Amino acid sequence: SGGFIAEIRLGFSYAVLHPAIGQLLLIVTSTSLLAAPVLELLPGFADAVFGRGAEGLAWLTSASGVGATIGGIWLAKRGTLAGLTKVVLGGTLLLGAMVVLFTSTTNFWVAVAATVFVGFARLIGGVSAQTLVQSVVEEHMRARVMAYCCRRHTLLLSVVHISAPTLQFRVTFGTYNSFRRVDKISVIESMF
């Protein structure tokens, strides 16, 4: 063929231009980009916003894990591809709503409940999208396309880690109201 770079371009073009895969990748990538910072900033929220320190962080991270576990069990019990597109869209909308709720509240227990739903929504949306991609991709392109699905997390987490110190500073030393307003605007913009 045309070499390594040509193969990468071919796989990327296939994924982006495919009517179903391109849209799913766009949804999942934007959701990952907008939700990952909230989870990465849980230490700042636990301490500076809720005044709970390490114990609060443990509650919030555990809540996310509980939600993801419930989502995994729920998806496994479904056992069918039928309706997975609605699951992806529903998970995306639920995730956006719960991120807004989490960043808007000053009540710790409301934040814990919202974090359960964040974990649930991230898992059902992401796993359903990857399942749909695997079910429609042509066999000869499967490895390349799934590599894009998986590698987007690495790229997005790199962006989050680069920007996290600035955002952490805003949560810890900036005005909490301005941080909440910026986050809500970002989530709302991502829905359109």
C-alpha positions as CSV (number, residue, x, y, z in Angstrom):
1,S,0.0,0.0,0.0
2,G,1.1,3.6,0.4
3,G,3.0,3.3,3.7
4,F,2.2,3.8,7.4
5,I,1.0,7.4,7.1
6,A,-1.3,6.5,4.2
7,E,-2.8,3.7,6.2
8,I,-3.5,6.0,9.1
9,R,-5.2,8.5,6.8
10,L,-7.2,5.8,5.2
11,G,-8.5,4.6,8.6
12,F,-9.2,8.1,9.8
13,S,-11.1,9.0,6.6
14,Y,-13.1,5.9,6.8
15,A,-14.1,6.5,10.4
16,V,-14.9,10.2,10.0
17,L,-16.8,9.9,6.7
18,H,-18.8,6.8,7.6
19,P,-22.4,8.0,8.3
20,A,-22.8,6.3,11.6
21,I,-19.2,6.0,12.9
22,G,-18.4,9.6,12.3
23,Q,-21.4,10.9,14.2
24,L,-20.8,8.4,17.1
25,L,-17.1,9.5,17.3
26,L,-18.1,13.1,17.4
27,I,-20.6,12.5,20.2
28,V,-18.3,10.4,22.3
29,T,-15.3,12.6,21.8
30,S,-17.2,15.8,22.8
31,T,-18.7,14.1,25.8
32,S,-15.3,12.8,26.9
33,L,-13.7,16.2,26.4
34,L,-16.4,17.9,28.5
35,A,-16.9,15.3,31.3
36,A,-13.3,14.3,31.9
37,P,-12.3,17.7,33.4
38,V,-15.0,17.4,36.0
39,L,-13.8,14.0,37.2
40,E,-10.2,15.2,37.0
41,L,-11.0,18.2,39.2
42,L,-12.8,16.2,41.9
43,P,-10.0,16.8,44.4
44,G,-10.5,20.6,44.0
45,F,-14.2,20.3,44.3
46,A,-14.0,18.0,47.3
47,D,-11.7,20.4,49.1
48,A,-12.3,23.9,48.0
49,V,-16.0,23.8,47.0
50,F,-17.4,21.3,49.5
51,G,-14.8,21.6,52.3
52,R,-14.6,17.8,52.7
53,G,-11.0,17.1,51.8
54,A,-9.8,13.5,51.3
55,E,-13.0,12.0,52.7
56,G,-15.1,14.0,50.3
57,L,-12.9,13.0,47.4
58,A,-13.4,9.3,48.4
59,W,-17.2,9.8,48.4
60,L,-17.2,11.4,45.0
61,T,-14.9,9.0,43.3
62,S,-16.7,6.0,44.8
63,A,-20.0,7.5,43.7
64,S,-18.7,7.6,40.1
65,G,-17.6,4.0,40.4
66,V,-20.9,2.9,41.7
67,G,-22.7,4.6,38.8
68,A,-20.4,3.0,36.3
69,T,-20.9,-0.4,37.9
70,I,-24.7,0.0,37.8
71,G,-24.4,1.1,34.1
72,G,-22.3,-1.9,33.2
73,I,-24.7,-4.3,34.8
74,W,-27.7,-2.6,33.2
75,L,-26.1,-2.8,29.7
76,A,-25.1,-6.4,30.2
77,K,-28.6,-7.3,31.1
78,R,-30.0,-5.6,28.0
79,G,-28.2,-8.1,25.8
80,T,-29.3,-6.5,22.5
81,L,-28.1,-4.0,19.9
82,A,-31.7,-2.7,19.5
83,G,-32.1,0.8,20.9
84,L,-28.4,1.4,21.6
85,T,-28.5,4.7,19.6
86,K,-31.1,5.9,22.0
87,V,-28.9,4.8,24.9
88,V,-26.0,6.8,23.5
89,L,-28.1,9.9,23.1
90,G,-29.8,9.5,26.5
91,G,-26.5,8.9,28.2
92,T,-25.1,12.1,26.6
93,L,-28.0,14.2,27.7
94,L,-28.0,12.7,31.2
95,L,-24.3,13.3,31.4
96,G,-24.7,17.0,30.4
97,A,-27.5,17.5,32.9
98,M,-25.6,15.9,35.8
99,V,-22.4,17.9,35.1
100,V,-24.5,21.1,35.2
101,L,-26.1,19.9,38.5
102,F,-22.7,18.9,40.0
103,T,-21.1,22.2,39.1
104,S,-24.1,24.2,40.3
105,T,-24.7,22.8,43.7
106,T,-23.0,23.7,47.0
107,N,-24.7,20.7,48.7
108,F,-22.2,17.9,49.0
109,W,-24.8,15.1,49.0
110,V,-26.5,16.4,45.9
111,A,-23.0,16.4,44.3
112,V,-22.5,12.8,45.3
113,A,-25.8,11.8,43.8
114,A,-25.0,13.7,40.6
115,T,-21.6,11.9,40.4
116,V,-23.3,8.5,40.6
117,F,-25.3,9.6,37.5
118,V,-22.1,11.0,35.8
119,G,-20.5,7.6,36.2
120,F,-23.6,5.8,34.9
121,A,-24.1,8.1,31.9
122,R,-20.4,8.0,30.9
123,L,-20.3,4.3,30.9
124,I,-23.6,3.6,29.1
125,G,-22.9,6.2,26.5
126,G,-19.3,5.2,25.8
127,V,-19.7,1.5,25.8
128,S,-22.9,1.7,23.7
129,A,-21.1,3.9,21.2
130,Q,-18.2,1.5,20.9
131,T,-20.6,-1.5,20.6
132,L,-22.4,0.3,17.7
133,V,-19.1,1.1,16.0
134,Q,-17.9,-2.5,16.2
135,S,-21.2,-3.7,14.8
136,V,-21.2,-1.5,11.7
137,V,-17.5,-1.2,10.8
138,E,-16.2,-3.3,7.9
139,E,-14.0,-6.2,9.1
140,H,-10.9,-5.0,7.2
141,M,-11.1,-1.6,9.0
142,R,-12.1,-2.8,12.5
143,A,-8.7,-2.5,14.2
144,R,-8.0,0.9,12.8
145,V,-11.4,2.4,13.7
146,M,-11.4,0.9,17.2
147,A,-7.9,2.2,17.7
148,Y,-9.3,5.7,17.0
149,C,-12.1,5.1,19.5
150,C,-9.6,4.0,22.2
151,R,-6.8,6.5,21.5
152,R,-9.1,9.5,21.7
153,H,-9.2,9.0,25.5
154,T,-5.4,9.2,25.7
155,L,-5.4,12.4,23.6
156,L,-8.2,14.0,25.6
157,L,-6.7,13.1,28.9
158,S,-3.5,14.7,27.8
159,V,-5.4,17.9,27.0
160,V,-7.2,17.7,30.4
161,H,-3.9,17.2,32.3
162,I,-2.3,20.2,30.5
163,S,-5.3,22.4,31.3
164,A,-6.1,21.0,34.8
165,P,-3.7,23.1,36.8
166,T,-5.3,26.3,35.4
167,L,-8.8,25.0,36.1
168,Q,-7.7,23.7,39.6
169,F,-6.3,27.2,40.3
170,R,-9.6,28.7,39.4
171,V,-11.5,26.3,41.7
172,T,-9.1,26.8,44.6
173,F,-8.1,30.4,44.4
174,G,-10.5,32.0,41.9
175,T,-14.1,32.8,42.4
176,Y,-16.2,29.7,42.4
177,N,-19.1,31.4,40.7
178,S,-17.1,32.3,37.7
179,F,-15.8,28.7,37.4
180,R,-19.4,27.3,37.6
181,R,-20.6,29.8,35.0
182,V,-17.8,28.9,32.5
183,D,-18.4,25.1,33.0
184,K,-22.2,25.5,32.5
185,I,-21.7,27.5,29.3
186,S,-19.2,24.8,28.0
187,V,-21.7,22.0,28.7
188,I,-24.6,23.9,27.1
189,E,-22.6,24.7,24.0
190,S,-21.6,21.1,23.6
191,M,-25.3,20.1,23.4
192,F,-25.8,22.1,20.2
